[in-house]
Amino acid sequence: MLTAIQKSRWRLGLPVLTLVYVLLIPFINWSFTWAPMWEILPGWAFNPVTIVTGLVLVVRDFAQREVGHYVLIAMAIALALTAVAAGPELALASGAAFAISELVDWGLFTFTKFRLSSRVVLSSAIAAPLDTTIFLYGAEMIRPDQLTGPNITMSIIGKMVGAIVIWWIVRSRFEKTRDPATK
């Protein structure tokens, strides 16, 4: 059953942000198969796609608000599309990374009493290094030089920027309106 907030986020009878999420995952995963490495310092090259991986987490959070736990079905569809677009190895790596990230989210959101904004940042700080390493390990199997320090660093930075965007939105729009002590 959809809540009033979830219904209001649907456009044209479709969960728009969920559709964006479903299409963004295979697009980003597929990009790892061809995107050129950028060298910004001698010996410090990275795949530019690693920077935008945090965008997936931001879109996932909004898709989850839109469709609730059905976001897991959206993830499964996105991984199936990834298998078609980029191969089953990358879909497996992406699925394993998402599973780790979701488990960390679930644990923090289920067992802690922190503010929502704090849980968003803490979850990302814990999950980003794990999920990044697992995904890049899988990407390394289909394309050499993906599991590198620069790729790991840029991916974590991208994910943390995404987490800070969500933190700011939650903090400024949701927590301030509900708790006068947070103003």
Secondary structure as the mmCIF struct_conf table of DSSP 4:
data_model
#
loop_
_struct_conf.conf_type_id
_struct_conf.id
_struct_conf.beg_label_comp_id
_struct_conf.beg_label_asym_id
_struct_conf.beg_label_seq_id
_struct_conf.end_label_comp_id
_struct_conf.end_label_asym_id
_struct_conf.end_label_seq_id
HELX_RH_AL_P HELX_RH_AL_P1 ALA A 4 SER A 8
TURN_TY1_P TURN_TY1_P1 ARG A 9 ARG A 9
STRN STRN1 ARG A 11 ARG A 11
TURN_TY1_P TURN_TY1_P2 LEU A 12 GLY A 13
STRN STRN2 LEU A 14 LEU A 14
HELX_RH_AL_P HELX_RH_AL_P2 VAL A 16 SER A 31
TURN_TY1_P TURN_TY1_P3 PHE A 32 TRP A 34
HELX_LH_PP_P HELX_LH_PP_P1 ALA A 35 MET A 37
STRN STRN3 TRP A 38 LEU A 41
TURN_TY1_P TURN_TY1_P4 PRO A 42 GLY A 43
STRN STRN4 TRP A 44 PHE A 46
TURN_TY1_P TURN_TY1_P5 PRO A 48 PRO A 48
HELX_RH_AL_P HELX_RH_AL_P3 VAL A 49 VAL A 67
HELX_RH_3T_P HELX_RH_3T_P1 GLY A 68 TYR A 70
HELX_RH_AL_P HELX_RH_AL_P4 VAL A 71 ALA A 86
HELX_RH_AL_P HELX_RH_AL_P5 PRO A 88 PHE A 111
BEND BEND1 PHE A 114 PHE A 114
HELX_RH_AL_P HELX_RH_AL_P6 LEU A 116 ILE A 142
BEND BEND2 ARG A 143 ASP A 145
BEND BEND3 LEU A 147 THR A 148
HELX_RH_AL_P HELX_RH_AL_P7 GLY A 149 ILE A 169
HELX_RH_PI_P HELX_RH_PI_P1 VAL A 170 GLU A 175
HELX_RH_AL_P HELX_RH_AL_P8 LYS A 176 ARG A 178
HELX_RH_3T_P HELX_RH_3T_P2 PRO A 180 THR A 182
#
